[in-house]
């Protein structure tokens, strides 16, 4: 009888524990991008100043054109002089709390598949 009461109390305690959300979640989505055949010089304003880098010129499914820094798009097979149509995975860190003052997370893109490669 003592065992039944003990295990019942343990079960009630475990069920009553408040489940907290994790600190962050990773939101994943898939996209098709067209990547131009030439890298561009670009700069980004960061908390510590201006950051100079090379960028890909990208057009998405909605025909919006934007630039992605080399560090934000993992594309090992890229060759200058070719226009690529690629399937990418976008991973965005979503915080479940208020961010710290200098805490930002930009989406990270990973090329999963080259759908088309055209010589320019």
FENPE-V32268 format. One record per backbone hydrogen bond with DSSP energy under -1.0 kcal/mol. CO is the residue of the C=O (numbers start at 1). NH is the residue of the N-H. Records with the same first field share a line. If there is no record, write none. Layout:
CO: NH + NH
//
This chain:
1: 5
2: 6
3: 7
4: 8
5: 9
6: 10
7: 11
8: 12
9: 13
10: 14
11: 15
12: 16
23: 96
25: 94
27: 92
29: 90
31: 88
33: 86
34: 59
35: 84
37: 81
40: 55
42: 53
44: 51
46: 49
49: 46
51: 44
53: 42
54: 70
55: 40
56: 68
57: 36
58: 66
59: 34
60: 63
64: 60
66: 58
68: 56
69: 72
72: 109
74: 111
75: 78
79: 82
81: 120
83: 118
84: 35
85: 115 + 116
86: 33
87: 112 + 113
88: 31
89: 110
90: 29
91: 108
92: 27
94: 25
100: 103
108: 91
109: 74
110: 89
113: 87
116: 85
118: 83
//
